[in-house]
Amino acid sequence: MRIKKKRGATDEELFSLLLNEVLNDRAKKIWERIKEI
């Protein structure tokens, strides 16, 4: 998981991108578990 730093991107923007990646990752794992049931 790599996020390229955009020119002029603030730390807040980078943090929100990172947070979205983490949430998407968790959502996928949860979805996999739901499908297994």
N, C-alpha and C positions, 0 to 999 in steps of 0.2 A: 504494500500500500504506500504509494508515493504521491505526494501532492506537490506539483510544481508551483513555486512561488511566482505569482503574477507581479508584474511591475506595479508598484504603488499599492499593492494589497496590504491592508492593515493586519495586525496580529489578530484582531477580532474576526476578520473575514477568514483568515487561515484557521482559526480555532473552530469557527462554525463549520468549515469544510471538513475538518478532522472529526468533529462531533457527528456530522452527517454520515461519514464513512463508518464510524463505530456503530451508530444506530442501525444503519443498513445491514452491517455484518451480523448484529444481534438478531435483527428481524429475520434474516435468512436462516439462521440457526434455529430460531423458534419455529419458523415455517416448516423446516425439515422435520422437526420433532412432531409437529401437528400432523403432517402427512403420514408419518410412520404409525400413528395411532389407528 
